[in-house]
Amino acid sequence: MFNSAASGLGINLPGWNYPVVCDLSTGQLQFDNFNGRWGKQQELDRFLQAYACELAKIAARKKGHTVSEQMLADGSIKLTIQVTRGAV
């Protein structure tokens, strides 16, 4: 019998039996996909990639830069950040 508890923001990934839980105060993720039996690693990787892209876009926009996002055929994301003249 498996028994575990986590608190934070729960994120339900497609095909996963249990949510990924994010502790918003530390940024730590808690999850168990039982080596792929309870959810595909690809779904977690896709989520982490999207999260990293959002962080990069927020940081770039805070500095006054423009950002464009393009989904590539292999599932990766291409971010283009245009540095605005005079932006810090």
C-alpha contacts under 8 A as a table, 3 or more apart, distances in Angstrom:
res1	aa1	res2	aa2	distance
6	A	21	V	6.71
6	A	30	Q	7.14
7	S	21	V	6.78
7	S	22	C	7.76
7	S	23	D	6.83
8	G	21	V	5.73
8	G	22	C	5.32
8	G	23	D	4.71
8	G	24	L	6.41
9	L	21	V	5.42
9	L	22	C	5.07
9	L	23	D	6.54
9	L	24	L	7.00
10	G	19	P	5.53
10	G	20	V	5.64
10	G	21	V	4.43
10	G	22	C	6.44
11	I	19	P	5.14
11	I	20	V	5.09
11	I	21	V	6.19
11	I	22	C	7.81
12	N	16	W	6.99
12	N	18	Y	7.02
12	N	19	P	4.56
12	N	20	V	6.47
13	L	16	W	5.53
13	L	19	P	6.60
13	L	20	V	7.40
13	L	43	E	6.42
13	L	44	L	7.23
14	P	39	G	7.97
14	P	43	E	6.83
15	G	38	W	7.86
15	G	39	G	5.75
15	G	40	K	7.33
16	W	19	P	6.92
16	W	33	N	7.17
16	W	38	W	5.58
16	W	39	G	4.09
16	W	40	K	7.09
17	N	33	N	7.70
17	N	38	W	5.30
17	N	39	G	6.40
18	Y	31	F	7.65
18	Y	32	D	7.47
18	Y	33	N	7.70
18	Y	38	W	7.47
19	P	31	F	6.92
20	V	29	L	6.68
20	V	30	Q	5.88
20	V	31	F	4.82
20	V	32	D	7.76
21	V	29	L	5.61
21	V	30	Q	5.12
21	V	31	F	6.40
22	C	27	G	6.19
22	C	28	Q	5.76
22	C	29	L	4.58
22	C	30	Q	6.43
23	D	26	T	5.65
23	D	27	G	5.37
23	D	28	Q	5.41
23	D	29	L	6.45
24	L	27	G	5.22
24	L	28	Q	7.52
32	D	35	N	7.83
32	D	38	W	7.51
33	N	36	G	5.27
33	N	37	R	6.17
33	N	38	W	4.48
33	N	39	G	4.96
33	N	40	K	7.16
33	N	41	Q	7.55
34	F	37	R	5.25
34	F	38	W	5.54
34	F	39	G	7.59
35	N	38	W	7.46
36	G	39	G	5.10
36	G	40	K	5.01
36	G	41	Q	6.20
37	R	40	K	7.37
39	G	43	E	7.61
40	K	43	E	5.67
40	K	44	L	7.25
41	Q	44	L	5.24
41	Q	45	D	6.20
42	Q	45	D	4.95
42	Q	46	R	6.02
43	E	46	R	5.06
43	E	47	F	6.24
44	L	47	F	5.07
44	L	48	L	6.17
45	D	48	L	5.11
45	D	49	Q	6.10
46	R	49	Q	5.15
46	R	50	A	6.26
47	F	50	A	5.19
47	F	51	Y	6.16
48	L	51	Y	5.01
48	L	52	A	6.12
49	Q	52	A	5.17
49	Q	53	C	6.22
49	Q	76	S	7.93
49	Q	77	I	7.80
50	A	53	C	5.09
50	A	54	E	6.25
50	A	77	I	8.00
51	Y	54	E	5.16
51	Y	55	L	6.33
52	A	55	L	5.15
52	A	56	A	6.25
53	C	56	A	5.09
53	C	57	K	6.13
53	C	77	I	7.85
53	C	79	L	7.43
54	E	57	K	5.07
54	E	58	I	6.12
55	L	58	I	5.20
55	L	59	A	6.21
56	A	59	A	5.18
56	A	60	A	6.11
57	K	60	A	5.13
57	K	61	R	6.06
57	K	67	V	6.36
58	I	61	R	5.25
58	I	62	K	6.12
59	A	62	K	5.20
59	A	63	K	6.62
60	A	63	K	5.28
60	A	64	G	6.59
60	A	65	H	5.30
60	A	66	T	7.10
60	A	67	V	7.21
60	A	81	I	7.09
61	R	64	G	4.88
61	R	65	H	5.01
61	R	66	T	6.20
61	R	67	V	7.27
62	K	65	H	7.41
63	K	87	A	6.12
63	K	88	V	5.68
64	G	83	V	7.72
64	G	84	T	6.54
64	G	87	A	5.65
64	G	88	V	7.44
65	H	81	I	6.54
65	H	82	Q	5.68
65	H	83	V	4.96
65	H	84	T	5.26
65	H	87	A	7.10
66	T	81	I	5.77
66	T	82	Q	5.22
66	T	83	V	6.88
66	T	84	T	7.27
67	V	79	L	6.86
67	V	80	T	5.66
67	V	81	I	4.57
67	V	82	Q	6.29
68	S	79	L	5.82
68	S	80	T	5.24
68	S	81	I	6.63
69	E	77	I	6.86
69	E	78	K	5.77
69	E	79	L	4.68
69	E	80	T	6.45
70	Q	77	I	5.78
70	Q	78	K	5.09
70	Q	79	L	6.48
71	M	75	G	6.45
71	M	76	S	6.15
71	M	77	I	4.68
71	M	78	K	6.29
72	L	75	G	5.45
72	L	76	S	5.39
72	L	77	I	5.83
72	L	78	K	6.89
73	A	76	S	7.33
83	V	87	A	7.19
84	T	87	A	5.48
